[in-house]
């Protein structure tokens, strides 16, 4: 019935996938969806071969875009293979859209905050960890790093950023006093 559904689920940890945005609206009557993304670059059909949608079991189901049209640097109009009506498209609303790490690496603008994913954060010469999530806020970015099995949010703004090395993928920061103690009970 639906050719876009593959009869298997891809079981993996979320670290192999990167969230790029959310399907926020249907458009028209032919199954088109509006994808609001964080890539800050126009994404054409040649770059977006498969989008993964997370199901309730933390599994990722692949959907293959049949049509992709960049509307702006942060919006894509997409229609998945086999989705031909607005009713079929509605089941995707408010779902997060994910890409594989390999596909993601080809897409974001180097100026986009999401391009910091995978960078190593250091402070005072010590490695804190790899950025696993970037949260944009009005006055700063928050970079999530896993330290000793704890999620630690590192604020990045003009005063905390010491150096950014895009070639080596390193972000050197000055941490606020006591920040790590809050997360690590030290």
HUFENSUL-V472918 format. One record per pair of residues at least 4 apart in sequence whose ideal C-beta (glycine too) atoms are under 6 Angstrom apart, sorted by the first residue. I is the first residue (numbers start at 0). J is the second residue. Records with the same first field share a line. If there is no record, write none. Layout:
I = J  J
//
This chain:
1 = 81
2 = 80  81
3 = 62  79  80  81
8 = 58
9 = 59
10 = 58
11 = 15
16 = 51  59  97
17 = 98  103  116
18 = 95  97
19 = 36  96  98
20 = 34  35  36  37  96
21 = 35  95
22 = 32  34  91  92  94
23 = 33  35
24 = 33
25 = 32  85  88
26 = 31  33  76
27 = 31
28 = 85
30 = 78  82  83  84  87  88
31 = 76  78
32 = 77  88  91
34 = 75  77  96
35 = 74
36 = 73
37 = 113
38 = 106  107  111
39 = 72  108  111
40 = 72  108
41 = 69  72
42 = 46  47  69  75
43 = 69
44 = 67
46 = 106
47 = 64  67
49 = 61  63
50 = 62  96
51 = 59  61  97
52 = 60  94
53 = 59
54 = 58  60
62 = 79
63 = 80
64 = 77
65 = 78  80
66 = 78
67 = 77
68 = 76
69 = 75
70 = 74  76
78 = 82
82 = 87  88
98 = 102  103
107 = 111  113  114
109 = 114
112 = 133  135  140
113 = 133
115 = 130  133
116 = 130
118 = 130  168  170
119 = 129  169
120 = 127  144  153  170
121 = 126  171
122 = 127  172  174
127 = 144
128 = 144  145  146
130 = 142
131 = 143
132 = 143
133 = 140  142
134 = 141
135 = 140
139 = 154  156
140 = 155
141 = 152  154
142 = 153  155
143 = 150  152
144 = 151  153
146 = 151
147 = 183
149 = 182
151 = 182
154 = 159
155 = 159  160
159 = 172  173
161 = 171  173
162 = 171
163 = 170
164 = 169
174 = 178
179 = 183
180 = 185
//
